[in-house]
């Protein structure tokens, strides 16, 4: 099986800064992948179906136009999950619509949790560290334009590697 994940990338300097922050908190799960908004978390795809999945993704993202995202403030999924995150203050509905389109066709599964657009800043660390992340990002904010999705492939020895970028529709 091939494990893929699909994201919206944050531009620099925010992507690098947020990844460095996550690692500084002791969250090793942040290594090897830039800060991002997840559209589809890790999912296994049969290698012979990968081209069909990529074709599906190219089709659904071409039907979506570019949009702005504003990140503002912080929150947590506790007690359900030990995650602190940056809120998607504006553009969340567009992220959700894009995630719904991605999670259809050959990627149409039943998901454990409803979609919630966010950028993880700490995961699986002690509550005091999650509290610190929420405090320190309470005043954080940035804005950027989303014009593509990124598909990652997981390699056991190398971690998450970009497989392809797929552009959003022509009205960008």
Order of alpha helices (4+ residues) and beta strands (2+ residues): beta-alpha-beta-alpha-beta-beta-alpha-beta-alpha-beta-beta-beta
